[in-house]
Amino acid sequence: TPIAETRAPLDARGELEVSNVRGRISVTAWDRAEVGWSGSLGADAKLVVEKSATRVSLRVESESGSNWLGWNRGPREDSVLVIQVPASAALDLSAVSANIDVTAMRASAGIEAESVSGDVSIKAARIDKLELSSVSGDVSFDGEAQRADVETVSGDVRLSGASGEASVESVSGDADVRVAAVRELAGS
């Protein structure tokens, strides 16, 4: 089912929170003080929206009411969310078997993105605090981050452009870390 293109006001330093069980979350920055979204919902999926001037929440849930925390009871088909946000907004993105990709955030206070089995990719972003995690998906960041905390269990990590503090953890995946002017680097 297509999601009609929708917009909601959001403060330039506001927060966008998104959760999706399966499919994709794609976020791109723009120079407007609002969030815009479109995409498609799989069978038995609905989009729950909560809006305020400082926070917009988009959650894909099953029609029967269970959200991604009850992912084994969640929608059985992929849902795709394509979202535009203010370039300096903070992001909190959660997925189960959905891929997450974020492009062109500038001067964001923070990006937190986690997926259980999907890939997480952040590109061309300037942010203060970065937190990325996936259990079995690959995690990558290419941009500028003052603090970076990146972890996977069996996925690969690619981190480029962190400065200040960086923590990288991968249990059985490969880690490719390219950082500059790092005061503290912790890894395992």
Salt bridges, closest charged atoms under 4 A:
GLU5 OE2 - ARG7 NH2 3.78
GLU17 OE2 - ARG55 NH2 2.91
ASP31 OD1 - ARG106 NH2 2.44
GLU34 OE2 - ARG7 NH1 3.40
GLU34 OE2 - ARG32 NH1 3.93
GLU50 OE1 - ARG55 NH1 3.80
GLU50 OE2 - ARG59 NH1 3.14
GLU61 OE2 - ARG59 NE 3.05
ASP78 OD1 - ARG22 NE 3.04
ASP101 OD2 - ARG24 NH1 3.94
GLU131 OE2 - LYS129 NZ 3.30
GLU165 OE2 - ARG183 NH2 3.94
ASP176 OD1 - ARG178 NE 3.22
